[in-house]
Amino acid sequence: MAPPHEPLEISIVGAGIGGLAAAVALRRNGHLVKIFETSEIKTEIGAGIGIQVNALRVLEHLGVSREKLKGVYYNGITAFDSKSGEGIARRWLLPDMENQSLLCHRKDVHDELRRVAVDEGGQGTPVQLHLGTKIVECNPQAGTITLDGGEIVNADLVIGADGLHSTIRTSILGEAQHAPASGLSTFRGLIDTSKLQELSDSKWFTENGGISGISSIFIREGGFRMMAAFPCRNRSLINFVAVYSDPHQDEPGWSSKGTREELLHIFHDIHPKFLALLALAEEPIRKWQLRVLPLLGTWINGRAALLGDAAHATLPTLGQGAGIAIEEAGTLGCLLPLGTTRAEVPARLEAYQTLRKPRGDYVNRESLSQGIEPSKMGLYFRSEEVQRNLLTHNAIQNAQEYYEKHFS
Ligand SMILES: Cc1cc2nc3c(=O)[nH]c(=O)nc-3n(C[C@H](O)[C@H](O)[C@H](O)COP(=O)(O)OP(=O)(O)OC[C@H]3O[C@@H](n4cnc5c(N)ncnc54)[C@H](O)[C@@H]3O)c2cc1C
């Protein structure tokens, strides 16, 4: 009788959307997964997030319930002129894209991934979630990570899903690679949908040119500014982002605490119907610095690999940062089935890099150029080619075919 397959022991650093998705993919294969997360994840996380069809395909493969994401269909965008208030509606250009992508509250996506990761009744061994645990170092060749209390944890594989300021990235590259200031920051906040009743004109938002999707407002004068809003959590909440030029990102005292007054001051000259929506924003309003990671020489070293923002943090222009982190998680699941040995891990990570890095680099660069180059702004919604590249991608099928060809 063949001996039973030994599961791999896997340490994942970071319990964001990327880390949790990777944990789900790997536990379902039968591996023993531990996640180490600095925070206690007690507070509401972030704001709205678009989960486009390329990522939903992977989430459904991982057993995530579409319903539990409480999403609103994301069928396109209406681009409004900030002065005239007029909008041009643009549906996805590709056929069969209607009612495929979702606009969600980030917490709903996070909660569902966490549920599937630790679910006692799910496939494989439930993931062990170590909250309030900061990782200070990793030895990629040995597969060890060091907790801030000094304890060392051994594993066959370490995944650095620790975001923009990744510690595991430093260990993998052998030097720190910071994401420089982009000069753009954004206000992010939520509005209770019932508050729309207070507006004299909310039709522009509720009807949105006839499309269930994003309302975006372009401002042509007065420095770089743009605003976008969309419904989420079964339309009970409205998420908004309001991006502005911010030359103070590296100055001491920069604070992520924003106020409604500051938000309204920066966007004071947009059409009153847009300003009226922003005025409904509930405090606290958070500010985020938008930072872009340069393309990395590698995402892997020995038995450690990067995933998500740790590998490719960029501007949110295409709304694909979490989406491709989910794709990367699904890919790792396909390349590391039960039966993969400790000795085989480095070669599987080479395959992971071959499959994923070109796409991560593409999303990083396109998000940047479509965010700041005037001729490319809004290109995603005008270009069938860009939409085909992003939306039709099937990360699971690609990885399964690669696995069959090279490892089965
Ligand atoms: C304004 C804005 C809008 C966006 N909109 C979209 C969108 O519509 N669609 C989309 O797909 N993406 C969007 N994104 C991008 C998306 O939010 C990110 O790409 C995604 O959340 C990254 O997930 P992650 O798991 O890689 O990293 P993170 O969410 O940053 O998670 C990293 C985790 O690691 C933990 N951590 C860090 N260091 C350590 C350590 N040393 N030890 C232990 N734990 C550690 C952190 O506490 C954190 O929980 C948007 C981003 C912004 C700023």
The ligand as an SDF file (V2000), in Angstrom:
LIG
                    3D

 53 58  0  0  0  0  0  0  0  0999 V2000
   -8.2570   53.3640   -2.6530 C   0  0  0  0  0  0  0  0  0  0  0  0
   -8.0180   51.9390   -3.0070 C   0  0  0  0  0  0  0  0  0  0  0  0
   -8.9740   51.2490   -3.7530 C   0  0  0  0  0  0  0  0  0  0  0  0
   -8.7590   49.9230   -4.1240 C   0  0  0  0  0  0  0  0  0  0  0  0
   -9.6980   49.2960   -4.8610 N   0  0  0  0  0  0  0  0  0  0  0  0
   -9.5150   48.0150   -5.2580 C   0  0  0  0  0  0  0  0  0  0  0  0
  -10.5100   47.3130   -5.9960 C   0  0  0  0  0  0  0  0  0  0  0  0
  -11.5570   47.8610   -6.3030 O   0  0  0  0  0  0  0  0  0  0  0  0
  -10.2540   46.0180   -6.3530 N   0  0  0  0  0  0  0  0  0  0  0  0
   -9.0950   45.3850   -6.0230 C   0  0  0  0  0  0  0  0  0  0  0  0
   -8.9220   44.2110   -6.3770 O   0  0  0  0  0  0  0  0  0  0  0  0
   -8.1270   46.0210   -5.3110 N   0  0  0  0  0  0  0  0  0  0  0  0
   -8.3080   47.3120   -4.9180 C   0  0  0  0  0  0  0  0  0  0  0  0
   -7.3630   47.9480   -4.1820 N   0  0  0  0  0  0  0  0  0  0  0  0
   -6.1210   47.2470   -3.8540 C   0  0  0  0  0  0  0  0  0  0  0  0
   -6.3340   46.2570   -2.7260 C   0  0  0  0  0  0  0  0  0  0  0  0
   -6.9330   46.8960   -1.6140 O   0  0  0  0  0  0  0  0  0  0  0  0
   -4.9920   45.6460   -2.3340 C   0  0  0  0  0  0  0  0  0  0  0  0
   -4.2700   45.2890   -3.4780 O   0  0  0  0  0  0  0  0  0  0  0  0
   -5.2220   44.3880   -1.5070 C   0  0  0  0  0  0  0  0  0  0  0  0
   -6.0470   44.6540   -0.4050 O   0  0  0  0  0  0  0  0  0  0  0  0
   -3.8930   43.8360   -1.0490 C   0  0  0  0  0  0  0  0  0  0  0  0
   -4.1350   42.7010   -0.2430 O   0  0  0  0  0  0  0  0  0  0  0  0
   -2.9090   41.9730    0.4650 P   0  0  0  0  0  0  0  0  0  0  0  0
   -3.5230   40.8190    1.1910 O   0  0  0  0  0  0  0  0  0  0  0  0
   -1.8250   41.7160   -0.5080 O   0  0  0  0  0  0  0  0  0  0  0  0
   -2.3210   43.0550    1.4740 O   0  0  0  0  0  0  0  0  0  0  0  0
   -2.9610   43.7860    2.7360 P   0  0  0  0  0  0  0  0  0  0  0  0
   -4.4310   43.9080    2.6330 O   0  0  0  0  0  0  0  0  0  0  0  0
   -2.1730   45.0280    2.9280 O   0  0  0  0  0  0  0  0  0  0  0  0
   -2.6790   42.7900    3.9400 O   0  0  0  0  0  0  0  0  0  0  0  0
   -1.3960   42.6370    4.4910 C   0  0  0  0  0  0  0  0  0  0  0  0
   -1.5660   42.1390    5.9120 C   0  0  0  0  0  0  0  0  0  0  0  0
   -0.2790   41.8170    6.4320 O   0  0  0  0  0  0  0  0  0  0  0  0
   -0.2070   42.2570    7.7770 C   0  0  0  0  0  0  0  0  0  0  0  0
    1.2040   42.4350    8.0930 N   0  0  0  0  0  0  0  0  0  0  0  0
    2.0360   43.3740    7.5920 C   0  0  0  0  0  0  0  0  0  0  0  0
    3.2740   43.2030    8.0750 N   0  0  0  0  0  0  0  0  0  0  0  0
    3.2280   42.1350    8.9060 C   0  0  0  0  0  0  0  0  0  0  0  0
    4.1920   41.4730    9.6970 C   0  0  0  0  0  0  0  0  0  0  0  0
    5.4740   41.8840    9.7440 N   0  0  0  0  0  0  0  0  0  0  0  0
    3.8190   40.3910   10.4450 N   0  0  0  0  0  0  0  0  0  0  0  0
    2.5170   39.9700   10.4050 C   0  0  0  0  0  0  0  0  0  0  0  0
    1.5550   40.5600    9.6660 N   0  0  0  0  0  0  0  0  0  0  0  0
    1.9080   41.6290    8.9140 C   0  0  0  0  0  0  0  0  0  0  0  0
   -1.0260   43.5410    7.7870 C   0  0  0  0  0  0  0  0  0  0  0  0
   -1.4720   43.8690    9.1000 O   0  0  0  0  0  0  0  0  0  0  0  0
   -2.1660   43.2050    6.8400 C   0  0  0  0  0  0  0  0  0  0  0  0
   -3.2830   42.6590    7.5170 O   0  0  0  0  0  0  0  0  0  0  0  0
   -7.5580   49.2630   -3.7590 C   0  0  0  0  0  0  0  0  0  0  0  0
   -6.6060   49.9360   -2.9940 C   0  0  0  0  0  0  0  0  0  0  0  0
   -6.8310   51.2510   -2.6160 C   0  0  0  0  0  0  0  0  0  0  0  0
   -5.7890   51.9610   -1.8020 C   0  0  0  0  0  0  0  0  0  0  0  0
  1  2  1  0
  2  3  1  0
  2 52  2  0
  3  4  2  0
  4  5  1  0
  4 50  1  0
  5  6  2  0
  6  7  1  0
  6 13  1  0
  7  8  2  0
  7  9  1  0
  9 10  1  0
 10 11  2  0
 10 12  1  0
 12 13  2  0
 13 14  1  0
 14 15  1  0
 14 50  1  0
 15 16  1  0
 16 17  1  0
 16 18  1  0
 18 19  1  0
 18 20  1  0
 20 21  1  0
 20 22  1  0
 22 23  1  0
 23 24  1  0
 24 25  2  0
 24 26  1  0
 24 27  1  0
 27 28  1  0
 28 29  2  0
 28 30  1  0
 28 31  1  0
 31 32  1  0
 32 33  1  0
 33 34  1  0
 33 48  1  0
 34 35  1  0
 35 36  1  0
 35 46  1  0
 36 37  1  0
 36 45  1  0
 37 38  2  0
 38 39  1  0
 39 40  1  0
 39 45  2  0
 40 41  1  0
 40 42  2  0
 42 43  1  0
 43 44  2  0
 44 45  1  0
 46 47  1  0
 46 48  1  0
 48 49  1  0
 50 51  2  0
 51 52  1  0
 52 53  1  0
M  END
$$$$
